[in-house]
């Protein structure tokens, strides 16, 4: 029988990894309940991978449930690629995929390095009276937005505004979200117009060119939608970088090993995604018919998610999954999901996370936590509310 978990209960919010571990060993499928909603959560790795490639389980307009807060004139830009399936989804994904290959991410690395070094240069300007600085607010949060704006072609003068709007949209609800949406759409429209009139070597200019040459491949509304979703989604590494720093500071022997052997960084990023990746649950898929998962019947129309937190610590796949080990071969972790909706920006996220951690550890060898690190209680995301640290630079 599936186990029953209160998605917003104090035990699940405080330690989702333990809660889902217990559920996983009872059943490959759990029932998550919260005030006003309930859904199925797949807890084991094999079944989770299968879920994410099953054509009977599809995303749709109910997956994100954000439209009730959106002004009516913005609705035409709210149907994103993440809500699409099959050929429609594949058509748009093929347009953006070339910008996010591992090769492109590696080529973009020098520009990421300049952004990272610039933000680290500015950290001392944000020191509190006690000598601490919040790495989340002043490094992990602004860095990914700067990177995606650089890649997309958003001018430097507009990036502070995009950073503010992106943070509001990432919250997903409430007054700040609703108030930010019109500005996001206007910013995307302006970016598209600039990509046409003053094209450069950037993603938006390339997409604008494609739309002008072949509107059948990409409509005007789809182009604006792609621009805002790509820029906002570019914030994804924020919580990974912050979680990674917290994990390393809490495991000094692993931190020392990484400092001694920086070549470990690619493998370390994979283990960090497995151990403390920010996404606890995938976005919901809806059953288009009755579907059996791990012997549990999920009725037609019901929402299903994969529990990434649980699948990434499944002992059926990972040896000693409760041990944090940067030398682990963590291939197979589902932090970026799997299947058709695998995170298109994963190669870029991996590269910028590695660059960010490498530069931070190199420049501040005495980096240490300043007080207790507190998690924001969010049933879908594992994230810090702040990351106060003491820097102690080299030299």
C-alpha positions in Angstrom: 0.0 0.0 0.0 1.3 3.5 -0.7 2.4 5.5 2.3 0.7 8.8 3.2 2.7 12.0 3.6 1.6 15.4 4.6 3.4 17.5 2.0 3.3 20.6 4.3 3.8 18.7 7.6 6.6 19.9 9.9 8.5 16.6 9.6 8.5 16.6 5.8 9.4 20.2 5.5 12.2 20.0 8.0 13.8 16.8 6.6 12.2 15.7 3.3 15.1 13.3 2.7 14.4 11.2 5.8 10.6 11.4 5.3 10.8 10.2 1.7 13.3 7.5 2.6 10.9 6.0 5.0 8.1 6.2 2.4 10.2 4.7 -0.3 11.0 1.6 1.6 7.3 1.0 2.2 6.2 1.5 -1.4 7.4 2.8 -4.8 4.5 5.3 -4.7 3.4 7.6 -1.9 0.3 9.8 -1.5 1.1 13.4 -0.8 -1.6 15.5 0.8 -1.8 19.1 1.7 -4.7 21.6 2.3 -6.6 21.9 -1.0 -4.7 19.3 -3.0 -3.3 15.7 -3.2 -1.1 13.9 -5.6 0.9 10.8 -6.2 4.7 10.8 -5.6 6.9 8.1 -7.1 9.7 7.4 -4.6 12.0 4.9 -6.3 14.6 5.6 -9.0 13.5 3.0 -11.6 9.9 3.9 -11.4 10.6 7.7 -11.4 12.7 7.4 -14.6 9.9 5.4 -16.2 7.3 8.0 -15.1 9.3 10.8 -16.7 9.2 9.0 -20.1 5.7 7.6 -20.0 3.6 9.1 -22.8 0.4 8.5 -20.8 1.6 11.0 -18.2 1.6 14.5 -19.6 2.2 18.1 -18.5 -0.6 20.5 -19.3 -1.9 24.0 -18.3 -2.6 22.7 -14.8 1.0 21.7 -14.2 2.0 25.1 -12.9 -1.3 26.6 -11.9 -0.1 30.2 -12.2 -2.7 31.7 -14.6 -5.2 32.9 -12.0 -2.7 35.5 -10.8 -1.8 36.7 -14.3 -3.3 39.9 -15.9 -5.4 39.0 -18.9 -3.3 40.8 -21.5 -0.3 38.6 -20.5 -2.1 35.3 -20.9 -1.0 34.8 -24.5 2.6 34.5 -23.2 1.8 32.0 -20.4 1.7 28.7 -22.2 5.3 27.6 -22.0 7.3 24.8 -23.5 7.2 23.0 -20.2 3.4 22.6 -20.6 3.7 21.1 -24.1 4.2 17.5 -25.1 5.1 15.5 -28.2 5.8 17.2 -31.5 4.8 20.6 -30.3 7.3 20.5 -27.4 10.0 19.0 -29.6 9.7 21.8 -32.2 10.4 24.5 -29.7 13.0 22.5 -27.8 15.0 22.0 -31.0 15.2 25.8 -31.5 16.8 26.4 -28.1 18.8 23.2 -27.6 21.8 24.3 -29.7 22.6 27.1 -27.3 22.8 24.7 -24.3 25.0 21.9 -25.5 27.9 20.8 -23.3 30.2 22.2 -26.0 28.5 25.6 -26.0 28.6 25.7 -22.2 32.3 25.1 -22.3 32.9 27.8 -24.9 30.9 30.2 -22.7 33.0 29.4 -19.6 35.4 32.4 -20.0 32.4 34.8 -19.9 31.0 33.0 -16.9 34.4 33.3 -15.2 34.4 37.1 -15.7 31.0 37.4 -14.1 31.9 35.2 -11.2 35.2 37.1 -10.5 33.4 40.4 -10.7 30.8 39.4 -8.2 33.4 38.0 -5.8 35.3 41.3 -6.2 32.2 43.1 -4.9 31.6 40.9 -1.9 33.6 43.1 0.5 31.2 46.0 -0.3 28.4 44.0 1.3 30.1 43.1 4.6 27.9 43.5 7.7 29.3 45.2 10.8 30.3 41.8 12.2 32.3 40.9 9.1 29.8 38.5 7.6 28.3 38.5 4.1 25.2 36.8 2.7 26.5 34.7 -0.1 22.9 33.9 -1.3 21.9 37.5 -1.7 25.2 38.8 -3.1 26.6 35.9 -5.1 24.5 32.8 -5.6 21.4 34.7 -6.5 22.7 37.4 -8.9 25.3 35.2 -10.6 23.0 32.9 -12.6 20.8 35.7 -13.8 23.9 37.6 -15.0 25.0 34.5 -16.9 21.7 33.8 -18.6 21.3 37.5 -19.5 24.8 37.5 -21.0 23.9 34.4 -23.0 20.5 35.6 -24.1 21.6 39.2 -25.0 19.9 41.2 -22.2 21.8 44.5 -21.9 23.7 45.2 -18.7 21.5 48.2 -17.9 18.4 46.0 -17.8 19.8 43.2 -15.7 19.1 44.6 -12.2 15.4 44.9 -13.2 15.4 41.3 -14.6 17.0 40.1 -11.4 14.2 41.6 -9.3 11.4 40.4 -11.6 12.9 37.0 -11.9 13.0 36.5 -8.2 9.3 37.5 -7.9 8.3 35.1 -10.7 10.3 32.3 -9.1 8.2 32.7 -6.0 5.2 31.5 -8.2 2.3 33.2 -6.4 1.2 36.2 -4.4 1.2 40.0 -5.0 4.9 40.2 -6.0 4.4 37.5 -8.7 1.3 39.1 -10.1 2.8 42.6 -10.2 6.0 41.4 -11.8 4.4 39.5 -14.7 3.5 42.6 -16.9 7.1 43.9 -16.5 8.5 40.5 -17.5 6.4 40.4 -20.6 7.3 43.9 -21.6 11.0 43.2 -21.0 10.8 40.1 -23.2 9.0 42.1 -26.0 11.7 44.8 -25.8 14.5 42.1 -25.9 12.9 40.6 -29.0 12.6 44.0 -30.7 16.3 44.7 -29.9 17.3 41.3 -31.3 15.7 42.3 -34.6 16.9 45.9 -34.9 20.4 45.5 -33.3 21.2 41.7 -33.6 24.2 40.4 -31.8 25.9 37.1 -31.0 23.3 36.0 -28.6 20.3 33.6 -28.2 17.6 36.2 -28.6 19.0 37.6 -31.8 19.2 34.0 -33.2 15.6 33.2 -32.2 14.4 36.5 -33.7 16.1 35.7 -36.9 14.5 32.3 -37.0 11.0 33.8 -36.4 11.5 36.4 -39.1 12.6 33.8 -41.6 10.0 31.1 -40.8 7.0 32.0 -38.7 5.7 28.5 -39.0 8.6 27.2 -36.9 8.2 29.9 -34.2 5.3 32.4 -33.9 5.7 35.9 -32.4 3.9 34.9 -29.2 6.0 31.7 -28.8 9.2 33.8 -29.3 8.3 36.3 -26.5 7.3 33.3 -24.3 10.6 31.5 -24.9 12.5 34.6 -24.1 11.0 35.3 -20.7 10.9 31.6 -19.7 14.5 31.1 -20.6 15.7 34.1 -18.7 13.7 33.4 -15.6 14.6 29.7 -15.7 18.2 30.7 -15.9 18.0 31.4 -12.2 17.9 27.6 -11.5 21.6 27.3 -10.3 21.0 29.9 -7.5 19.8 27.4 -4.9 22.1 24.6 -6.1 25.2 26.9 -5.5 23.9 28.0 -2.1 23.1 24.4 -1.1 26.4 23.2 -2.4 28.3 25.8 -0.3 26.3 24.8 2.8 27.0 21.1 2.2 30.7 21.6 1.7 31.0 23.7 4.8 29.2 21.0 6.7 31.5 18.2 5.4 35.0 19.6 6.0 36.8 16.4 4.9 35.0 16.5 1.5 35.8 20.3 1.2 39.4 19.6 1.9 39.5 16.9 -0.7 38.0 19.2 -3.3 40.5 22.0 -2.5 43.3 19.5 -2.8 42.1 18.2 -6.1 40.1 20.8 -8.1 39.9 18.3 -11.0 37.2 16.6 -8.9 34.8 19.5 -9.6 32.7 17.9 -12.4 32.1 14.8 -10.3 31.5 16.9 -7.3 28.8 18.9 -9.0 27.0 15.6 -9.9 27.2 14.5 -6.3 26.0 17.8 -5.0 23.0 17.6 -7.3 22.3 14.1 -6.0 22.8 15.1 -2.3 21.3 18.6 -2.1 19.8 19.5 -5.4 17.1 22.2 -4.9 14.3 20.5 -6.7 12.6 18.0 -4.4 9.7 17.1 -6.7 9.3 17.2 -10.5 6.5 19.3 -12.0 3.2 17.3 -12.0 2.2 15.1 -14.9 -1.4 14.1 -15.3 -2.6 10.6 -16.2 -4.4 10.5 -19.5 -5.7 7.0 -18.6 -5.5 4.7 -15.6 -1.8 3.9 -15.1 -0.2 1.3 -12.9 3.1 2.4 -11.3 5.0 0.0 -9.2 1.9 -2.0 -8.6 -0.1 1.1 -7.6 -3.0 2.2 -9.7 -3.1 5.9 -10.5 -6.5 6.9 -11.8 -7.0 8.9 -15.0 -6.7 12.6 -14.5 -4.7 12.5 -11.3 -1.4 14.4 -10.9 1.8 12.4 -10.4 5.3 13.7 -9.5 8.7 12.0 -9.2 10.3 12.6 -5.8 13.8 13.6 -6.8 14.8 13.7 -3.2 13.9 10.1 -2.7 15.0 8.7 -6.1 18.4 10.3 -5.7 19.0 8.4 -2.4 17.6 5.1 -3.6 19.9 2.3 -2.4 18.8 0.2 -5.4 20.9 2.6 -7.5 23.4 4.3 -5.3 25.8 2.6 -2.8 25.5 4.0 0.7 23.2 6.8 -0.6 23.1 8.5 2.8 26.9 9.2 2.5 28.0 12.5 0.9 31.0 11.6 -1.3 32.4 13.9 -3.9 34.4 11.0 -5.5 31.2 9.1 -6.1 30.2 8.3 -9.7 26.8 9.9 -9.3 25.6 9.4 -12.9 21.9 8.7 -13.0 20.9 11.4 -10.5 17.6 12.9 -11.4 18.2 16.5 -10.3 17.7 17.8 -13.8 14.8 15.4 -14.4 14.8 12.9 -17.3 13.2 12.3 -20.6 11.7 14.9 -23.0 11.4 17.5 -20.2 15.0 17.0 -19.0 16.4 20.5 -18.1 17.6 22.0 -21.4 20.0 24.3 -19.4 21.6 21.4 -17.5 25.1 21.7 -19.2 25.2 25.4 -18.5 24.1 24.9 -14.9 26.8 22.3 -14.4 29.5 24.5 -15.8 28.6 27.7 -14.0 28.1 25.8 -10.7 31.6 24.4 -11.0 33.1 27.7 -11.9 31.4 29.5 -9.1 32.5 26.9 -6.5 36.0 26.8 -7.8 36.5 30.5 -7.7 34.9 30.9 -4.3 37.0 28.2 -2.7 40.2 29.5 -4.3 39.8 33.1 -3.3 38.5 32.5 0.2 40.3 29.5 1.7 39.1 30.4 5.2 35.5 30.5 4.1 33.3 29.4 7.1 29.6 29.6 8.1 28.6 32.5 10.3 25.8 31.0 12.5 23.1 28.5 11.8 22.0 28.0 8.2 18.2 27.9 8.0 16.2 26.3 5.2 13.1 28.0 3.8 10.2 25.6 4.4 9.0 24.8 0.9 7.5 21.4 0.0 8.9 21.6 -3.6 12.3 23.2 -3.2 15.2 22.6 -0.8 16.6 26.1 -0.4 18.2 28.4 2.1 16.7 31.7 3.3 20.2 33.1 3.7 23.8 32.0 3.6 25.9 34.1 6.0 29.6 33.4 5.9 33.0 34.7 7.0 35.2 35.1 3.9 38.9 35.3 5.0 40.5 35.7 1.6 43.8 34.2 0.5 47.0 36.1 1.1 
